Each structure stands twice: as structure tokens, then as C-alpha cells.
């Protein structure tokens, strides 16, 4: 019978990897907590209409990449391709917008695209959304929060900040018209994908990976020339705030992000260590989205970062910044089957007395030599050896697997001697 494998583009996170994932997520959660962000959890499945209305009908996500299906009531549902729309829906539905909110979330997202290193069809994001702050200070704080992630994870030398301002709706409408006029005069130089976008979503051409298209864009109109005075002031204020905090910024006039709901400030944190999949984190301001989805008019900003890509960067550094280990502290070695009940009882007593002490109890009795090999391979610091003498004397022999020293401890009525020995 042919074995069943994971769906293409959807991968397992094995025990050898999951510990690093947990420590990465814990480090990120600690940084969020230091900025008083609170966690929110949303469903994996939403109404397809939510993403059509928020992301935009002519984006790659909606046109090509969403996993959609009808339920039994023939309502079209979608596996979430990103987190912002669901979070906005949740804060509206649960009445959370009476006061400003700083929220974060994490979990799997789904897009039907070509799988490659750092990009999967089920992938994981950690994101944040902030509602109710109109001024540029919230943008600076969010970028400083991002910077603190990189420092905490030891990646501050591996990522850099790219920033742009795409203006308000009037600015973008005027700029789109100028961009279309310019590109329409050079249609013969555009690739097929850019020709399609010229009529549907021309600003997305700025993000084209086609080299000829990028050369053509060198002489295209620049967004900065269309910005309102208010947007230009935001740029100056944000630059000053970041400069005062020592954050280096690269201004990228072609950075537009791939979703329709953004306005004014957009940003990406990129790395040269990931090949073509260089964006680690991206986001921006989206002041009109809450009202667009049925809520009140309220300013908002958010970002999301790809966990798989962060993992690749951390893996290249042997996870040096993520302290901790999945190895057990102690490995129980039991000489014979009749002694297992004694070992079982000791293991539970020790877990009760020392909850953070990780114990691997070998429940399948094999040769002592084999068990010691497994103990060494497990990475455990101690081997707890239980033989006939230990059971007869109500004791346990503890061997330090790092230096070879060993001692025997009485464990009759109390574990005090054993706990004191481990502490010393």
C-alpha cells in the first residue's frame, strides 16, 4: 500500500525543531508583553467575502492563492491567507474599539503558491495590529518593537528596515494615473504579468521582480512627488523619531506592499541571507479598513513576520540567542522489568518535588549498556540507575554523565538527600 504523505507545500515540525519554535515564540511574546500588547486568537476559517473586501479583488492572494470552498450551506469560506482582516473583523464583532487596542496573534496561514525554501502553502506568521492611534509615534513605536525582536533573537545584524509612504487615497489615485500614462507608452517593454496589472492594479508593478521592468521603472514618476503636505510631514517626523533611537532606515520608493488596504507609511524588514525570500517582516498603516469592514472610522497599523524565515535565520546561527534545551535533566536506567514499579514511583515523586526537572523514564527494559547509550544520546545530564541493590536499600544511584562522578542517595521516606545532592 502506498504511504500517505503531507500535502505539497505543507510541512511537519518535528520534535527536533519544535523546541526551537517554542523558544522563538516565547521570546517574541516577551517582547510584545514589554510593550503591553495583548494576545488575540482568531479562527483559521473566515468568510471568503472578508478577504475580497479587505485585501482587494485584483491582488495575487485573492485571484490565485486563496484556499476557498463552499460549506454545507453553500457559503463560500476561506482558509485565512493573512491575519489582519480576521483581526479587524474580530475587534468589530466583539466591540473592542471603544478604547485603543494593541493586539498580537500567531498561527498558520494558507496560500496556494509555489513551494520553495522559506515559503510554504501552510506557513506561520506572528502579527500585531494597533487601533486608535492617529499620530506618527505609533509607527515609530511599532518599528522599535520590531527592532527589539531582532536584538532579542540575535538578528539585529541580519535585517534592515525599508520604508516608504504611499500617501492617502487621493494621492494614490493621482499617482496611479501618472504611472499608467508612463507605462502605457512602454507596453512593449512590459512582461505579461505587468501588462495584466496595468489595467487592474498598476502600483503592484513597482514590486515586479522582472529585471527589464525594474529598469523601465527607473524613469517612472516617483510617489514622493505626489504626496500631500500631511504625508510629507509624517515622513519627516517618523525619520526623526527613528534617527533619535538609532534605527537605520533605507527609503525604498518602490515599496508598496501587496494588499489594497494600506495608506501612508509602509515598511519591510529584509535580509540578504534568505535569497529571493528576503522579506522577514512587513506592514503599514491602514486607516480606512475598519470602516470598510463595517466598523467605525478609526486609525490602524499592523505588521506580520514569517516564522519559517525567522527560523532559517536562527538556524544559520545554531539558535545561539534562544537559550534552553529539550534534553531531559535525568534519564532513568532500570536493570530489570520487576524493578520498573520502583522506578515509576520515584519518577513521579521527583516530578512532584521538582516540577521543572525533566525526566526521561525508559519504560522498555533493555540491556544496561544499551540504556546508557540512549541516555548519552538524549543529552541528559544525569543517569538515575535503579538495580536490585537500589530497590533493596530504597535508594538510587545518580551518575553525572558529563564528568562520570556518581553517588548513591537514600529515598525512603524523603527525597531531601537526593534533592540536596542534585543542587550541589
Rosetta blueprint (number, residue, H / E / L):
1 X L
2 X L
3 X L
4 X L
5 X L
6 X L
7 X L
8 X L
9 X L
10 X L
11 X L
12 X L
13 X L
14 X L
15 X H
16 X H
17 X H
18 X H
19 X H
20 X H
21 X H
22 X H
23 X H
24 X H
25 X H
26 X H
27 X H
28 X H
29 X H
30 X H
31 X H
32 X H
33 X H
34 X H
35 X L
36 X L
37 X L
38 X E
39 X E
40 X L
41 X L
42 X L
43 X L
44 X L
45 X E
46 X E
47 X E
48 X H
49 X H
50 X H
51 X H
52 X H
53 X H
54 X H
55 X L
56 X L
57 X L
58 X L
59 X L
60 X H
61 X H
62 X H
63 X H
64 X H
65 X H
66 X L
67 X L
68 X E
69 X E
70 X E
71 X L
72 X L
73 X L
74 X L
75 X L
76 X E
77 X E
78 X E
79 X E
80 X L
81 X L
82 X L
83 X L
84 X H
85 X H
86 X H
87 X H
88 X H
89 X H
90 X H
91 X H
92 X H
93 X H
94 X L
95 X L
96 X L
97 X L
98 X L
99 X L
100 X L
101 X E
102 X E
103 X E
104 X E
105 X E
106 X E
107 X E
108 X E
109 X E
110 X E
111 X L
112 X L
113 X L
114 X L
115 X L
116 X E
117 X L
118 X L
119 X E
120 X L
121 X L
122 X E
123 X E
124 X E
125 X E
126 X E
127 X E
128 X E
129 X E
130 X E
131 X E
132 X L
133 X L
134 X L
135 X L
136 X L
137 X H
138 X H
139 X H
140 X H
141 X H
142 X H
143 X H
144 X H
145 X H
146 X H
147 X H
148 X H
149 X H
150 X H
151 X H
152 X H
153 X L
154 X L
155 X L
156 X L
157 X L
158 X L
159 X L
160 X E
161 X E
162 X E
163 X E
164 X E
165 X E
166 X L
167 X L
168 X L
169 X H
170 X H
171 X H
172 X H
173 X H
174 X H
175 X H
176 X H
177 X H
178 X H
179 X H
180 X H
181 X H
182 X H
183 X H
184 X H
185 X L
186 X L
187 X H
188 X H
189 X H
190 X L
191 X L
192 X H
193 X H
194 X H
195 X H
196 X H
197 X H
198 X H
199 X H
200 X H
201 X L
202 X H
203 X H
204 X H
205 X H
206 X H
207 X H
208 X L
209 X L
210 X L
211 X H
212 X H
213 X H
214 X H
215 X H
216 X H
217 X H
218 X L
219 X L
220 X L
221 X L
222 X L
223 X H
224 X H
225 X H
226 X H
227 X L
228 X L
229 X H
230 X H
231 X H
232 X H
233 X H
234 X H
235 X H
236 X H
237 X H
238 X H
239 X H
240 X H
241 X H
242 X H
243 X H
244 X H
245 X L
246 X L
247 X L
248 X L
249 X E
250 X E
251 X E
252 X L
253 X L
254 X L
255 X L
256 X L
257 X L
258 X L
259 X L
260 X L
261 X L
262 X L
263 X E
264 X E
265 X E
266 X E
267 X E
268 X E
269 X E
270 X E
271 X L
272 X L
273 X L
274 X L
275 X L
276 X L
277 X L
278 X L
279 X E
280 X E
281 X E
282 X E
283 X E
284 X E
285 X E
286 X L
287 X L
288 X L
289 X H
290 X H
291 X H
292 X H
293 X L
294 X L
295 X L
296 X L
297 X L
298 X L
299 X L
300 X E
301 X E
302 X E
303 X E
304 X E
305 X E
306 X E
307 X H
308 X H
309 X H
310 X H
311 X H
312 X H
313 X H
314 X H
315 X H
316 X H
317 X L
318 X L
319 X L
320 X L
321 X L
322 X L
323 X L
324 X L
325 X L
326 X L
327 X L
328 X L
329 X L
330 X E
331 X E
332 X E
333 X E
334 X E
335 X L
336 X L
337 X H
338 X H
339 X H
340 X H
341 X H
342 X H
343 X H
344 X H
345 X H
346 X H
347 X H
348 X H
349 X H
350 X H
351 X H
352 X H
353 X H
354 X L
355 X L
356 X L
357 X L
358 X L
359 X E
360 X E
361 X E
362 X L
363 X L
364 X L
365 X L
366 X L
367 X L
368 X H
369 X H
370 X H
371 X H
372 X H
373 X H
374 X H
375 X H
376 X H
377 X H
378 X H
379 X L
380 X L
381 X L
382 X E
383 X E
384 X E
385 X E
386 X E
387 X L
388 X H
389 X H
390 X H
391 X H
392 X H
393 X L
394 X L
395 X E
396 X E
397 X E
398 X E
399 X E
400 X E
401 X L
402 X L
403 X L
404 X L
405 X L
406 X E
407 X E
408 X E
409 X E
410 X E
411 X L
412 X L
413 X L
414 X L
415 X L
416 X H
417 X H
418 X H
419 X H
420 X H
421 X H
422 X H
423 X H
424 X L
